[in-house]
Amino acid sequence: MNMDYVKTLQDIAKELVSQKDKLEVRQMPSLEEDTIVLYVYAAHDDIAKLIGRKGMMANSIRQLMSVSGRLNNKKLDIKFESYGE
């Protein structure tokens, strides 16, 4: 089963942000072949929402995504970045 991690993460994040046009998810190369690195870029306020208080929302998103990663024996490394204001 091959997963489109970028699309899945984008679909989850899109529900949580207000500036949907500024949301972007990119897969970056990883040094380890069993690790998939995903970057979520969004407006500053939206990144704050995606990370949440004490990182709780970010951890929930990571847990949700890690389930699909484990099905394919992949580790997912998800990073959140805001565009410079």
N, C-alpha and C positions, 0 to 999 in steps of 0.2 A: 504494500500500500504506500504510494508516494503522496506526500502531503505538500500542499502549497502553504508553507508556514507564513510567508509574507502576507498572503491574502487572508489567512485565518486571523493573524494578529491585527491586520488592518481592520477587519470586520469587527473584532472585539473593541478596539480602540475607538473606532468611528462612533460607537454608541455612547462614548464617555466624553467626547470633546465637543466644544461649541463651534470652533473654527475648522470645520471638516475639510475645507479646501487647503488648509495648511498642514494637514496630517500626511505624513509619508513614512512608510516602513521599507527599510532596505536590508537585504541580506549582504553581509560582508564576508570576505574570505576568512577562514580560520586556520590556525596552524595545526589543529588536531582534526583529523578527518571525521571523527564521530561527533564533532561539535558544530553547531550551526549558530552563527552570530547574527543577531537581528538588532537593528537600530530603529527606534521609534523617534521620529522628529515631529514636533508640533509647536504651536505657539506657546509662549512662556506660561500663560495661565492654564492652558490645557495640559502641559507637561506636569504642572503642579497637581492637577486633578488626577492624571494618570498614575502619578507616584503615590499620592494620597498622604494622609497623616501617618508619620513614622514609616512610610513606605508600604503601608498595608495594601493599597490598591495594586501597586507594582508587584508585590509578592503574590497576590491573588492571580494576577494576569500570568505571572511566571509559572505558578502551579498549574493553572488551566492549560497553558501551552506545553508544559513538560509532559503532560499525559500523552499528547499526540507524539511528542518526541520519543518517549519511551517505547511506544508501539513500533517505532522504526529504529530502535537502538541508537538514538541520537540524543546528545545533551544540547539544550537550548540555552544560549547566553543572550539575554535581552537587556539592552541598554536604552535609557531614555534621555533624549537631548532636546533642548529648546533652541529655537532659532534666536539669534541675537536680536534683541529689541532695539 
